[in-house]
Amino acid sequence: MDKVLDLYQFGILIFKTILVFAITLIHVAFTTYAERKIIGRAQARFGPKEVGPHGILQPLADFLKIFGKEDIIPQAAYKTVFKIAPVIVFAFTTVNLTVLPFEQGFILADLNIGVLFILASASLAVYGIILAGWASNSRYSFLGGLRSAAQVLSYEIALALSLASVVLMADSLKLNDIVLAQYNSVFGFYAIPQIIGFGVFVIAAFAETNRTPFDLPEAETELVAGYLTEYSAFRYALFFLGEYTAMYVMASLISLCYLGGWTVPKYVIALLPFLEKVPGIIWFLLKVYFFIFLYIWVRATFPRYRFDQLLNLGWKVLIPLGFVNLFITILIKKFSA
């Protein structure tokens, strides 16, 4: 009987895993469509219009096209590492989906160190980019890999410092506990009391995912496509999927750690009781979609930073602000205890 129960629970876990990954990949596909439409409108264009009604099937056409292309490996490349690099990026990015609670009780792996796990796996994903730059045996790719290493070294510290303050306030590294701690707090979320950390985290999240204005590892105007220069077909697609999945992971982390995840503040429910009937996952997705829109809006609005500006912002502004925010949080915890 126990074996049957274990098999049943294992089957449910497999089903949930497949469901989460399938939904994420669908989101990634249509985020590319939304991005092209929004940026098109920002630039007084229409964006995709030809494939399907209003271009809605453009992601499917792109998918078929990119997976139908020839997989070209440069003759001078270090072939084994060249092939493994995109898999490393994709694997260590998507594994973060397993520890994200989308709603109360809906989580694949409810780890006690969820925050630490995401920081660690996000750091490991960068090794794929560095290896891709080195293994391509191209100057453009190598420079892109070096930039990515320097960028992550700078902004990972700011990211960790801002999250350390959240962990101190919630007294837990568990994402479920952080959400519930926010729900039971005065404000209902940590974005207000942790306004400095919130700002630092949002900016660092753009750099962590190599998005504009911090897309220096790719930098088309200088490095052709940076670490992606020598990649094609499905290996290029793996990098692409990894980047957009990382955007959703960071947007989810912001929602969970600063905006209460799937919860709505108690005082809002008291004013508008009907909101309590809205499923938690709807609130969670709305918050995530807002930050995905922010990613796209910033890309359409801001120019790319120079590399020295990128490092100066990380080391001279964000990291000191992260330490200040952490110090203030420690003082508040000390004197309020």
Secondary structure, DSSP 8 states (H G I E B T S, - for coil): -HHHHHHHHHHHHHHHHHHHHHHHHHHHHHHHHHHHHHHHHHTT-----SSSGGGTTHHHHHHHHHHTS-----TTS-HHHHHHHHHHHHHHHHGGGGG--SBTTB-S---TTHHHHHHHHHHHHHHHHHHHHHHTT-HHHHHHHHHHHHHHHHHHHHHHHHHHHHHHHHT-S-HHHHHHHHHTSSSSSSTTTTHHHHHHHHHHHHHHTT-TTS-TTT-HHHHTTGGGTT--HHHHHHHHHHHHHHHHHHHHHHHHHHS-TT---HHHHHH-GGGGGS-HHHHHHHHHHHHHHHHHHHHHH-----HHHHHHIIIIIIHHHHHHHHHHHHHHHHHH-
